Amino acid sequence: MKKVRIAVLGYGHLGKWHCQKVEANKDSAEFVAIVEKFPAGQEAARSNHPNVKVVGDIKDIINEIDGAFVVTPTSTHFELVKYLLENNKHVFCEKPLCSNDSEAEDLTRIANGKNVVLQVGHSERFHEAWEKLKDQFHKLTPPFSIRINRVAPFKGRATDVDVVQDLAIHDLDLMLYLFKQKPLQIKANGYKIRTQNWDHANIHLSLEQNCDAHIVVGRNSVKEMRDLEVVTTDGMITVDLFTNKIYHATNSQFEDGTFVKEESYQKRDHLLLEHQHFYASILQSSSPVIGLKDGLNAVHLVDCALKSIGSGSPVPVKLG
Ligand SMILES: NC(=O)c1ccc[n+]([C@@H]2O[C@H](COP(=O)([O-])OP(=O)(O)OC[C@H]3O[C@@H](n4cnc5c(N)ncnc54)[C@H](O)[C@@H]3O)[C@@H](O)[C@H]2O)c1
């Protein structure tokens, strides 16, 4: 295969951006179709991509593609990913891969033995900051504490799901990826403020070796905040994901006599990087950068957090 024949499923807020990235990767991808369920979206897709077939159902073009980007609402991911896998298609699924543990188990069974790439859209992994810090984070001496904030004013988007599925999933995945200590249990609470789902959640994770993580996510905040902070007896590292700055505050002086160092990092096009990795994995038959296990582990942590919010009790974590 020289080029991957691609369909994008869902021409909504993010689907439009995915379509642009398919167009931007003409050397690796042939843009075959956009699958959009509703007529208004179909019309917009036709007008913006006149050379691409626009249909209302994936079944109409399943035999014309090698792979697909699933960018539809979360509640539809399971059925669409299942259908694509059963038809031996490569899949890029936006986060979350599915809605709960039971769907995750079914997907594991279906994906086993399939010779296809399944990549999950945990786009927050692509910050350049993590390339600079990941080795350092892996070598941290326990105990340490992690604090992650991801809050923003109400925008009315993704209200079909709660903030744990929509936002905290990024941070739960990042915590597994960046730090070596595994979660043992989760205790969380939530608030319904503007919708029928959790609009704000505090998630506390007890990790191995007396480490812990506290994740705060909200969609009814007074201002936008996205940062990660880790503290040990050696000092503190803070990453501001908005201003693209890293701060180190240590227990010993830097060369210039200060105890705090500031470092900038480059903002990157995460979606473009995700596309490049996806096509490369398919064309070179290599493992996806963020695969099934990562997707399922993140869904399990979300499931535990939601169970804890519902019951008010701590919930044990059992990662695959
Ligand atoms: N990685 C990230 O940072 C990030 C950011 C935003 C959204 N997302 C994820 O992307 C997904 C889509 O989010 P969005 O904000 O674009 O949603 P959206 O509601 O704006 O768009 C979804 C589109 O899918 C269409 N659709 C629904 N069912 C369909 C089906 N069966 N077949 C084809 N089309 C169908 C809808 O008509 C709509 O146009 C969600 O799962 C969300 O979690 C990820």
The ligand as an SDF file (V2000), in Angstrom:
LIG
                    3D

 44 48  0  0  0  0  0  0  0  0999 V2000
   -8.6320   15.1680   21.3210 N   0  0  0  0  0  0  0  0  0  0  0  0
   -9.2500   16.2600   21.7230 C   0  0  0  0  0  0  0  0  0  0  0  0
   -8.6650   17.1380   22.3290 O   0  0  0  0  0  0  0  0  0  0  0  0
  -10.7000   16.4440   21.3790 C   0  0  0  0  0  0  0  0  0  0  0  0
  -11.2610   17.7290   21.3150 C   0  0  0  0  0  0  0  0  0  0  0  0
  -12.6130   17.8530   20.9610 C   0  0  0  0  0  0  0  0  0  0  0  0
  -13.3890   16.7230   20.7410 C   0  0  0  0  0  0  0  0  0  0  0  0
  -12.8200   15.4800   20.8490 N   0  0  0  0  0  0  0  0  0  0  0  0
  -13.6310   14.2740   20.6230 C   0  0  0  0  0  0  0  0  0  0  0  0
  -14.0770   14.2540   19.2740 O   0  0  0  0  0  0  0  0  0  0  0  0
  -15.3840   13.6830   19.1920 C   0  0  0  0  0  0  0  0  0  0  0  0
  -16.2860   14.6470   18.4170 C   0  0  0  0  0  0  0  0  0  0  0  0
  -16.3610   15.8660   19.0900 O   0  0  0  0  0  0  0  0  0  0  0  0
  -16.9390   17.2020   18.3690 P   0  0  0  0  0  0  0  0  0  0  0  0
  -16.7490   18.2950   19.3360 O   0  0  0  0  0  0  0  0  0  0  0  0
  -16.3880   17.3200   16.9960 O   0  0  0  0  0  0  0  0  0  0  0  0
  -18.4890   16.8150   18.2740 O   0  0  0  0  0  0  0  0  0  0  0  0
  -19.5920   17.4740   17.3070 P   0  0  0  0  0  0  0  0  0  0  0  0
  -20.9010   17.1740   17.9450 O   0  0  0  0  0  0  0  0  0  0  0  0
  -19.2500   18.8810   16.9850 O   0  0  0  0  0  0  0  0  0  0  0  0
  -19.4450   16.6320   15.9500 O   0  0  0  0  0  0  0  0  0  0  0  0
  -19.8180   15.2890   15.8200 C   0  0  0  0  0  0  0  0  0  0  0  0
  -20.3860   15.0900   14.4160 C   0  0  0  0  0  0  0  0  0  0  0  0
  -20.6320   13.6890   14.2210 O   0  0  0  0  0  0  0  0  0  0  0  0
  -21.8870   13.5480   13.5120 C   0  0  0  0  0  0  0  0  0  0  0  0
  -22.3840   12.1840   13.7470 N   0  0  0  0  0  0  0  0  0  0  0  0
  -23.0660   11.7040   14.8070 C   0  0  0  0  0  0  0  0  0  0  0  0
  -23.2840   10.3680   14.6780 N   0  0  0  0  0  0  0  0  0  0  0  0
  -22.7110   10.0080   13.4880 C   0  0  0  0  0  0  0  0  0  0  0  0
  -22.5790    8.7680   12.7980 C   0  0  0  0  0  0  0  0  0  0  0  0
  -23.0720    7.6320   13.3050 N   0  0  0  0  0  0  0  0  0  0  0  0
  -21.9340    8.7760   11.6000 N   0  0  0  0  0  0  0  0  0  0  0  0
  -21.4380    9.9200   11.0820 C   0  0  0  0  0  0  0  0  0  0  0  0
  -21.5470   11.1280   11.6830 N   0  0  0  0  0  0  0  0  0  0  0  0
  -22.1550   11.1620   12.8880 C   0  0  0  0  0  0  0  0  0  0  0  0
  -22.7390   14.6640   14.0740 C   0  0  0  0  0  0  0  0  0  0  0  0
  -23.8050   14.9650   13.2080 O   0  0  0  0  0  0  0  0  0  0  0  0
  -21.7230   15.7970   14.1990 C   0  0  0  0  0  0  0  0  0  0  0  0
  -21.6510   16.5590   13.0090 O   0  0  0  0  0  0  0  0  0  0  0  0
  -15.8350   13.4280   20.6380 C   0  0  0  0  0  0  0  0  0  0  0  0
  -15.6780   12.0820   20.9420 O   0  0  0  0  0  0  0  0  0  0  0  0
  -14.8760   14.2610   21.4750 C   0  0  0  0  0  0  0  0  0  0  0  0
  -14.5970   13.6490   22.7340 O   0  0  0  0  0  0  0  0  0  0  0  0
  -11.5010   15.3290   21.1320 C   0  0  0  0  0  0  0  0  0  0  0  0
  1  2  1  0
  2  3  2  0
  2  4  1  0
  4  5  1  0
  4 44  2  0
  5  6  2  0
  6  7  1  0
  7  8  2  0
  8  9  1  0
  8 44  1  0
  9 10  1  0
  9 42  1  0
 10 11  1  0
 11 12  1  0
 11 40  1  0
 12 13  1  0
 13 14  1  0
 14 15  2  0
 14 16  1  0
 14 17  1  0
 17 18  1  0
 18 19  2  0
 18 20  1  0
 18 21  1  0
 21 22  1  0
 22 23  1  0
 23 24  1  0
 23 38  1  0
 24 25  1  0
 25 26  1  0
 25 36  1  0
 26 27  1  0
 26 35  1  0
 27 28  2  0
 28 29  1  0
 29 30  1  0
 29 35  2  0
 30 31  1  0
 30 32  2  0
 32 33  1  0
 33 34  2  0
 34 35  1  0
 36 37  1  0
 36 38  1  0
 38 39  1  0
 40 41  1  0
 40 42  1  0
 42 43  1  0
M  CHG  2   8   1  16  -1
M  END
$$$$
